[in-house]
Amino acid sequence: MSPTPSTPPWDVRRLPRADDSVFLITGGNAGIGYFVAEQLSATGATVVLGSRNPAKAEAAMASIRARVPGARVRAVRLDLADLSSLETAVESLGVECLDAVVHNAGVALDVPPRRETGDGHELMFGTNHLGHFVLTRWLMPLLSAAPAARMVTMGSFAAKSERIDLDDLQSEEDYRPKRAYGRSKLAQMYFGVELERRLRAVGSTVASVVVHPGGALDSLTPSRPPVHVRTTAARLGAAPAALLLQGKHAGARPAVRAVLDPAVRGGQLWGPRVFGLRGEPRREPLWNHLADTSVASRLWDASCDLTGLDLGVTPG
C-alpha cells in the first residue's frame, strides 16, 4: 500500500507558483503592502498595486522589478477615502476575473485633530473600513468569476484590545487617534469574518480570510530604496525589539500565505507564530470579540447605511 501523499510544510522562502493568477494589493506601494506585492510577484502571478499616489506606485514597481526578474507588476489608481471613485478604479483593472485581493491599505493618525474624508466620514474609519467595504462591492463580480478566489483582510494586533462602539463608529463623541485606528482595523476584521459567513450562506466560491502582521516595525524592515530606507542607527537601535517584534517583510507573510496556501480556509484568522507578534505565519483561534456575530451583523448594516450600498454578495 503506497503512503498517502503529504502536503509539504509551508516555507515562506519557497512559495508555490501562481503564474496564471491575478492579485490586487491595496496600498501595495509602501509598508507591509509593498512586501506582500514583492513576495507574490516572485510566484509568477500578475500583481496589481492599488495606490492613490502614482509616483510612489512607480517607485514600488521599479523596486519589485529590480528584485524579482520578470515580475509582472502594474498599478491602478485607488483612493479608498473617495468612495465614489472606487467603481471606476475597479473598471480600470481591465481583467475578467481576480484570484485574490489583499485589503491592506490604511491610514494611521497619531495626533488630533479629528479629520474627515470628502464623504464626511472620520478619516481612518472611512478609509480603512468603509473604503474596503465599498471596494469589495465592486470587486465581487471579478472575484466570483475566478475558480476559488480569496479576499484577505489585513487587520492589526492593535485591534485585539479594542472594542467597537456601535453608537460612535466615527469617533464623533470621543476621538482618540490611536484608539480610532485600532477600532477601524477591528471593523475591517469584523467585516472579513461577516463576509465569509454571508458568502457561505449563498454558496459562493469566494473565501474571506482575516490576517494580521503582528508587531511589524520600520526599524526591523530591510531597505528597499526609495520605498523604504533603513539607516544603520535605526537597525542598531531596534536590535532589542527583534526579540519580540519583526520587520514589515515578515509581517506580510500571513497575508501571502492566506492568498497562496490551499490549506487556508475562509473564516480563519492567521498571524505570526510567536505570541502573535513575530515568526512564521500560522492559524490562530478567532479572537473572542471577533466571534460575536451580533456585533458583526450590526456593523455590516451600519456600513450599508453609511455608504448607501448593499454589498450584493453574489453566489459563485
Backbone hydrogen bonds in HBPLUS format (Angstrom, degrees):
<---DONOR---> <-ACCEPTOR-->    atom                        ^
c    i                          cat <-CA-CA->   ^        H-A-AA   ^      H-
h    n   atom  resd res      DA  || num        DHA   H-A  angle D-A-AA Bond
n    s   type  num  typ     dist DA aas  dist angle  dist       angle   num
A0014-ARG N   A0011-ASP O   3.02 MM   3  5.28 163.1  2.05 112.1 117.6     1
A0018-ALA N   A0043-THR O   2.85 MM  25  5.26 169.1  1.87 139.2 137.0     2
A0021-SER N   A0018-ALA O   3.08 MM   3  5.51 166.0  2.10 121.6 124.9     3
A0046-THR N   A0021-SER O   2.92 MM  25  6.23 169.6  1.93 163.3 160.6     4
A0099-ASP N   A0022-VAL O   2.94 MM  77  5.42 139.3  2.11 144.0 156.7     5
A0023-PHE N   A0046-THR O   2.88 MM  23  6.29 162.5  1.91 165.5 171.5     6
A0048-VAL N   A0023-PHE O   2.77 MM  25  6.12 167.2  1.79 166.0 170.4     7
A0024-LEU N   A0100-ALA O   2.98 MM  76  6.41 158.4  2.03 147.6 153.5     8
A0102-VAL N   A0024-LEU O   2.80 MM  78  6.27 157.1  1.86 161.5 169.5     9
A0025-ILE N   A0048-VAL O   2.91 MM  23  6.22 165.6  1.93 175.1 176.1    10
A0050-GLY N   A0025-ILE O   2.85 MM  25  5.81 175.5  1.86 148.4 147.0    11
A0026-THR N   A0102-VAL O   3.09 MM  76  6.31 165.3  2.11 162.0 165.8    12
A0027-GLY N   A0050-GLY O   2.74 MM  23  5.54 140.9  1.89 145.3 154.1    13
A0034-TYR N   A0030-ALA O   3.10 MM   4  4.67 147.4  2.21 108.0 112.3    14
A0034-TYR N   A0031-GLY O   3.15 MM   3  5.47 126.7  2.45 102.7 115.0    15
A0036-VAL N   A0032-ILE O   2.91 MM   4  6.26 150.4  2.00 154.5 164.1    16
A0037-ALA N   A0033-GLY O   3.00 MM   4  6.22 161.6  2.04 147.2 151.8    17
A0038-GLU N   A0034-TYR O   2.82 MM   4  6.14 158.5  1.87 151.4 158.1    18
A0039-GLN N   A0035-PHE O   2.96 MM   4  5.97 166.9  1.98 143.9 147.5    19
A0040-LEU N   A0036-VAL O   2.96 MM   4  6.10 162.4  2.00 150.5 155.8    20
A0041-SER N   A0037-ALA O   2.89 MM   4  5.95 145.3  2.01 145.1 154.5    21
A0042-ALA N   A0039-GLN O   3.26 MM   3  5.44 137.2  2.45  99.2 109.8    22
A0043-THR N   A0040-LEU O   3.08 MM   3  5.49 163.5  2.11 111.9 117.1    23
A0044-GLY N   A0041-SER O   3.28 MM   3  5.78 170.2  2.29 116.4 118.8    24
A0047-VAL N   A0072-ARG O   2.86 MM  25  6.31 162.2  1.89 161.1 165.5    25
A0074-ARG N   A0047-VAL O   2.99 MM  27  6.48 155.1  2.05 155.9 162.4    26
A0049-LEU N   A0074-ARG O   2.75 MM  25  6.19 161.9  1.78 151.5 155.4    27
A0076-VAL N   A0049-LEU O   2.90 MM  27  6.19 155.5  1.96 157.9 156.5    28
A0051-SER N   A0076-VAL O   3.11 MM  25  6.44 164.5  2.14 163.3 168.1    29
A0078-LEU N   A0051-SER O   2.85 MM  27  4.96 158.5  1.90 110.6 116.9    30
A0057-ALA N   A0053-ASN O   3.02 MM   4  6.29 153.5  2.09 154.0 162.5    31
A0058-GLU N   A0054-PRO O   2.93 MM   4  6.17 154.0  2.00 148.2 154.4    32
A0059-ALA N   A0055-ALA O   3.08 MM   4  6.37 157.0  2.13 145.6 151.4    33
A0060-ALA N   A0056-LYS O   2.96 MM   4  6.17 156.2  2.02 145.6 152.0    34
A0061-MET N   A0057-ALA O   2.92 MM   4  6.15 161.4  1.95 151.6 156.4    35
A0062-ALA N   A0058-GLU O   2.98 MM   4  6.19 157.5  2.03 148.3 154.3    36
A0063-SER N   A0059-ALA O   3.03 MM   4  6.25 153.4  2.10 144.4 151.5    37
A0064-ILE N   A0060-ALA O   2.95 MM   4  6.23 160.0  2.00 152.8 157.9    38
A0065-ARG N   A0061-MET O   2.94 MM   4  6.13 165.6  1.96 152.1 156.0    39
A0066-ALA N   A0062-ALA O   3.03 MM   4  6.15 143.6  2.16 140.2 149.6    40
A0067-ARG N   A0063-SER O   3.23 MM   4  6.47 136.4  2.43 139.3 149.7    41
A0067-ARG N   A0064-ILE O   3.08 MM   3  5.24 132.1  2.32  99.5 112.3    42
A0068-VAL N   A0064-ILE O   2.73 MM   4  5.77 142.3  1.87 154.8 166.7    43
A0071-ALA N   A0068-VAL O   2.99 MM   3  5.41 143.1  2.13 146.4 141.1    44
A0082-ASP N   A0079-ASP O   3.06 MM   3  5.62 162.9  2.09 116.4 121.9    45
A0085-SER N   A0082-ASP O   3.06 MM   3  5.66 156.4  2.12 116.8 124.0    46
A0086-LEU N   A0083-LEU O   3.33 MM   3  5.66 165.2  2.35 111.9 116.1    47
A0089-ALA N   A0085-SER O   3.08 MM   4  6.32 151.6  2.16 145.8 154.6    48
A0090-VAL N   A0086-LEU O   3.01 MM   4  6.23 155.7  2.07 148.5 153.2    49
A0091-GLU N   A0087-GLU O   3.05 MM   4  6.34 156.8  2.10 145.9 152.6    50
A0092-SER N   A0088-THR O   2.98 MM   4  6.22 142.5  2.12 144.2 154.2    51
A0093-LEU N   A0090-VAL O   3.06 MM   3  5.37 158.6  2.11 108.2 115.0    52
A0094-GLY N   A0091-GLU O   3.34 MM   3  6.11 150.2  2.44 116.8 121.1    53
A0098-LEU N   A0142-LEU O   2.99 MM  44  5.20 154.4  2.06 117.6 114.8    54
A0150-ARG N   A0099-ASP O   2.99 MM  51  6.42 151.1  2.08 138.6 144.7    55
A0101-VAL N   A0150-ARG O   3.08 MM  49  6.64 145.2  2.21 153.4 164.1    56
A0152-VAL N   A0101-VAL O   2.86 MM  51  6.13 170.6  1.87 172.5 172.6    57
A0104-ASN N   A0102-VAL O   2.99 MM   2  5.62 115.9  2.42 111.6  94.9    58
A0103-HIS N   A0152-VAL O   2.73 MM  49  6.06 156.0  1.78 164.5 172.6    59
A0154-MET N   A0103-HIS O   3.00 MM  51  5.80 168.0  2.02 141.9 144.0    60
A0123-LEU N   A0115-ARG O   2.83 MM   8  5.50 162.2  1.86 138.4 137.6    61
A0117-THR N   A0121-HIS O   2.74 MM   4  5.33 153.2  1.81 150.8 158.6    62
A0120-GLY N   A0117-THR O   2.95 MM   3  5.23 162.6  1.98 110.7 115.8    63
A0126-GLY N   A0122-GLU O   2.67 MM   4  5.54 163.4  1.70 168.5 174.5    64
A0127-THR N   A0123-LEU O   2.95 MM   4  5.89 148.1  2.06 138.0 145.4    65
A0128-ASN N   A0124-MET O   2.82 MM   4  5.59 148.2  1.93 143.6 151.6    66
A0129-HIS N   A0125-PHE O   3.13 MM   4  5.35 145.0  2.25 123.3 133.9    67
A0130-LEU N   A0125-PHE O   3.07 MM   5  6.49 162.8  2.10 159.0 162.2    68
A0131-GLY N   A0126-GLY O   2.90 MM   5  6.02 122.1  2.24 128.5 145.0    69
A0133-PHE N   A0129-HIS O   2.86 MM   4  6.07 150.6  1.95 152.8 162.7    70
A0134-VAL N   A0130-LEU O   2.96 MM   4  6.16 165.0  1.98 153.1 154.7    71
A0135-LEU N   A0131-GLY O   2.92 MM   4  6.07 159.5  1.96 145.0 151.8    72
A0136-THR N   A0132-HIS O   2.94 MM   4  6.00 155.7  2.00 142.6 147.9    73
A0137-ARG N   A0133-PHE O   3.35 MM   4  6.69 145.7  2.48 136.9 145.3    74
A0137-ARG N   A0134-VAL O   3.00 MM   3  5.09 120.5  2.36  97.8 113.0    75
A0138-TRP N   A0135-LEU O   3.10 MM   3  5.43 122.3  2.45 102.1 115.0    76
A0139-LEU N   A0135-LEU O   2.91 MM   4  6.16 141.8  2.06 147.2 159.4    77
A0140-MET N   A0136-THR O   2.93 MM   4  5.77 140.7  2.09 151.4 156.3    78
A0142-LEU N   A0139-LEU O   2.91 MM   3  5.44 121.7  2.26 116.7 131.2    79
A0143-LEU N   A0139-LEU O   3.00 MM   4  6.25 157.2  2.06 155.1 162.1    80
A0144-SER N   A0140-MET O   2.81 MM   4  5.90 161.0  1.85 154.4 159.7    81
A0145-ALA N   A0141-PRO O   3.11 MM   4  6.17 128.0  2.39 132.2 144.1    82
A0146-ALA N   A0143-LEU O   3.18 MM   3  5.50 155.9  2.24 106.7 113.8    83
A0207-ALA N   A0149-ALA O   2.96 MM  58  6.34 160.4  2.00 151.6 156.7    84
A0151-MET N   A0207-ALA O   2.77 MM  56  6.13 157.0  1.82 161.7 167.6    85
A0209-VAL N   A0151-MET O   2.88 MM  58  6.18 156.8  1.94 150.2 157.7    86
A0153-THR N   A0209-VAL O   2.89 MM  56  6.33 162.2  1.92 160.6 165.7    87
A0211-VAL N   A0153-THR O   2.92 MM  58  6.11 168.3  1.93 165.1 163.0    88
A0155-GLY N   A0211-VAL O   2.65 MM  56  5.81 167.6  1.66 164.2 163.2    89
A0159-ALA N   A0156-SER O   3.00 MM   3  5.46 155.5  2.06 109.7 116.9    90
A0160-LYS N   A0157-PHE O   3.07 MM   3  5.52 159.9  2.11 112.1 118.3    91
A0162-GLU N   A0159-ALA O   3.20 MM   3  5.06 157.4  2.25  99.8 106.7    92
A0168-ASP N   A0165-ASP O   2.98 MM   3  5.35 159.5  2.02 112.0 118.7    93
A0171-SER N   A0168-ASP O   3.13 MM   3  5.34 164.4  2.16 116.5 116.1    94
A0180-ALA N   A0176-ARG O   2.79 MM   4  5.90 163.3  1.82 164.5 170.0    95
A0181-TYR N   A0177-PRO O   2.88 MM   4  6.11 152.0  1.96 151.4 158.8    96
A0182-GLY N   A0178-LYS O   3.03 MM   4  6.27 167.5  2.05 145.8 148.9    97
A0183-ARG N   A0179-ARG O   2.90 MM   4  6.13 157.0  1.95 152.0 158.4    98
A0184-SER N   A0180-ALA O   2.94 MM   4  6.08 144.8  2.07 139.2 148.7    99
A0184-SER N   A0181-TYR O   3.08 MM   3  5.08 118.9  2.47  95.0 110.5   100
A0185-LYS N   A0181-TYR O   3.02 MM   4  6.35 154.2  2.09 154.9 161.4   101
A0186-LEU N   A0182-GLY O   2.94 MM   4  6.16 147.9  2.05 139.9 149.7   102
A0187-ALA N   A0183-ARG O   2.84 MM   4  6.03 151.4  1.93 142.7 150.0   103
A0188-GLN N   A0184-SER O   3.13 MM   4  6.42 149.7  2.22 136.9 144.3   104
A0189-MET N   A0185-LYS O   3.03 MM   4  6.35 153.3  2.10 144.1 151.0   105
A0190-TYR N   A0186-LEU O   2.87 MM   4  6.18 160.7  1.90 156.1 160.8   106
A0191-PHE N   A0187-ALA O   2.94 MM   4  6.14 156.3  2.00 145.8 152.7   107
A0192-GLY N   A0188-GLN O   2.94 MM   4  6.31 153.2  2.02 147.8 154.6   108
A0193-VAL N   A0189-MET O   3.06 MM   4  6.35 158.0  2.11 151.0 156.1   109
A0194-GLU N   A0190-TYR O   2.82 MM   4  6.02 168.9  1.84 158.7 162.1   110
A0195-LEU N   A0191-PHE O   2.78 MM   4  5.82 156.0  1.84 149.9 156.9   111
A0196-GLU N   A0192-GLY O   3.26 MM   4  6.40 154.8  2.33 137.0 142.6   112
A0197-ARG N   A0193-VAL O   3.23 MM   4  6.60 156.6  2.29 145.5 151.3   113
A0198-ARG N   A0194-GLU O   3.04 MM   4  6.35 155.9  2.10 150.7 156.7   114
A0199-LEU N   A0195-LEU O   2.80 MM   4  6.01 153.8  1.87 153.4 161.5   115
A0200-ARG N   A0196-GLU O   2.99 MM   4  6.19 160.3  2.03 153.0 156.9   116
A0201-ALA N   A0197-ARG O   3.20 MM   4  6.36 144.7  2.33 134.5 144.0   117
A0202-VAL N   A0199-LEU O   3.27 MM   3  5.45 138.5  2.45  98.5 108.9   118
A0204-SER N   A0199-LEU O   2.97 MM   5  5.18 168.7  1.99 154.1 151.4   119
A0203-GLY N   A0200-ARG O   3.19 MM   3  4.99 161.2  2.23  99.5 105.1   120
A0267-GLY N   A0208-SER O   2.78 MM  59  6.06 166.7  1.80 162.3 160.5   121
A0210-VAL N   A0268-GLN O   3.10 MM  58  6.27 170.8  2.11 172.7 169.9   122
A0270-TRP N   A0210-VAL O   3.00 MM  60  6.51 148.8  2.10 144.1 153.8   123
A0212-HIS N   A0270-TRP O   2.98 MM  58  6.56 137.7  2.16 155.6 167.0   124
A0215-GLY N   A0277-LEU O   2.94 MM  62  4.85 163.2  1.97 119.0 123.7   125
A0246-GLN N   A0215-GLY O   2.88 MM  31  6.08 163.7  1.91 174.9 177.5   126
A0217-LEU N   A0246-GLN O   2.82 MM  29  6.21 158.4  1.87 157.5 160.8   127
A0220-LEU N   A0217-LEU O   3.26 MM   3  5.45 154.1  2.33 102.7 110.2   128
A0221-THR N   A0218-ASP O   3.00 MM   3  5.06 163.7  2.03 111.5 115.1   129
A0224-ARG N   A0228-HIS O   2.58 MM   4  4.86 159.9  1.62 143.5 151.1   130
A0227-VAL N   A0224-ARG O   2.68 MM   3  5.43 115.7  2.09 144.8 146.5   131
A0228-HIS N   A0224-ARG O   2.93 MM   4  4.86 156.2  1.99 107.8 115.4   132
A0235-ARG N   A0231-THR O   2.99 MM   4  6.29 157.8  2.04 149.6 155.8   133
A0236-LEU N   A0232-THR O   2.93 MM   4  6.17 164.0  1.95 155.3 158.7   134
A0237-GLY N   A0233-ALA O   2.90 MM   4  5.96 157.8  1.94 145.8 152.8   135
A0238-ALA N   A0234-ALA O   3.04 MM   4  6.06 135.2  2.24 140.1 150.1   136
A0239-ALA N   A0236-LEU O   3.29 MM   3  5.38 160.2  2.34 103.3 109.2   137
A0241-ALA N   A0238-ALA O   2.93 MM   3  5.32 120.5  2.29 111.1 126.7   138
A0242-ALA N   A0239-ALA O   3.15 MM   3  5.37 142.6  2.30 104.1 114.5   139
A0243-LEU N   A0240-PRO O   3.26 MM   3  5.99 169.2  2.27 117.4 120.7   140
A0244-LEU N   A0241-ALA O   3.01 MM   3  5.74 150.2  2.10 120.2 126.8   141
A0245-LEU N   A0241-ALA O   2.78 MM   4  5.70 160.3  1.82 161.0 166.0   142
A0250-ALA N   A0247-GLY O   3.19 MM   3  5.50 128.9  2.47 101.3 112.8   143
A0251-GLY N   A0247-GLY O   3.00 MM   4  6.31 149.3  2.10 141.4 151.1   144
A0252-ALA N   A0248-LYS O   3.09 MM   4  6.13 126.4  2.39 134.3 144.1   145
A0253-ARG N   A0250-ALA O   3.07 MM   3  5.44 153.1  2.15 110.0 117.7   146
A0256-VAL N   A0252-ALA O   3.15 MM   4  6.40 158.2  2.20 151.5 158.2   147
A0257-ARG N   A0253-ARG O   2.92 MM   4  6.08 162.6  1.95 153.8 157.8   148
A0258-ALA N   A0254-PRO O   2.96 MM   4  6.12 154.1  2.02 141.9 149.5   149
A0259-VAL N   A0255-ALA O   3.03 MM   4  6.29 139.0  2.20 143.6 153.9   150
A0260-LEU N   A0256-VAL O   3.09 MM   4  6.28 156.7  2.14 148.4 154.3   151
A0261-ASP N   A0257-ARG O   2.82 MM   4  5.30 166.6  1.84 147.9 152.5   152
A0264-VAL N   A0261-ASP O   3.10 MM   3  5.64 161.7  2.14 116.6 121.9   153
A0268-GLN N   A0265-ARG O   3.37 MM   3  6.02 151.7  2.46 135.0 135.8   154
A0284-GLU N   A0269-LEU O   2.90 MM  15  5.77 169.3  1.91 155.2 156.8   155
A0271-GLY N   A0282-ARG O   3.02 MM  11  5.74 160.2  2.06 164.1 163.8   156
A0282-ARG N   A0271-GLY O   2.85 MM  11  5.74 160.8  1.88 165.1 168.9   157
A0273-ARG N   A0280-GLU O   2.81 MM   7  5.39 128.7  2.07 140.8 155.1   158
A0274-VAL N   A0278-ARG O   2.73 MM   4  5.24 155.4  1.78 172.9 176.8   159
A0277-LEU N   A0274-VAL O   2.87 MM   3  5.82 170.3  1.88 132.0 134.6   160
A0278-ARG N   A0274-VAL O   3.31 MM   4  5.24 158.1  2.36 134.2 140.7   161
A0290-LEU N   A0287-TRP O   2.96 MM   3  5.23 124.9  2.27 105.1 120.3   162
A0291-ALA N   A0287-TRP O   3.19 MM   4  6.51 132.0  2.44 150.3 163.6   163
A0291-ALA N   A0288-ASN O   3.15 MM   3  5.34 141.0  2.31 100.5 111.4   164
A0292-ASP N   A0289-HIS O   3.30 MM   3  5.48 165.1  2.33 106.8 109.8   165
A0296-ALA N   A0292-ASP O   3.19 MM   4  6.46 167.2  2.21 151.5 155.4   166
A0297-SER N   A0293-THR O   2.89 MM   4  5.91 157.7  1.94 142.0 147.7   167
A0298-ARG N   A0294-SER O   3.04 MM   4  6.20 160.3  2.08 147.5 152.8   168
A0299-LEU N   A0295-VAL O   2.88 MM   4  6.04 156.4  1.94 152.1 158.8   169
A0300-TRP N   A0296-ALA O   2.98 MM   4  6.16 151.5  2.06 142.1 150.0   170
A0301-ASP N   A0297-SER O   3.03 MM   4  6.33 160.9  2.07 147.8 152.0   171
A0302-ALA N   A0298-ARG O   2.93 MM   4  6.14 158.5  1.97 146.3 152.5   172
A0303-SER N   A0299-LEU O   2.85 MM   4  6.03 150.4  1.94 146.3 154.6   173
A0304-CYS N   A0300-TRP O   2.99 MM   4  6.32 152.5  2.06 149.9 157.0   174
A0305-ASP N   A0301-ASP O   3.03 MM   4  6.34 157.1  2.09 146.7 152.8   175
A0306-LEU N   A0302-ALA O   2.88 MM   4  6.12 159.0  1.93 150.4 156.0   176
A0307-THR N   A0303-SER O   3.05 MM   4  6.09 148.3  2.15 144.5 151.6   177
A0308-GLY N   A0304-CYS O   2.82 MM   4  5.57 130.4  2.07 141.2 153.2   178
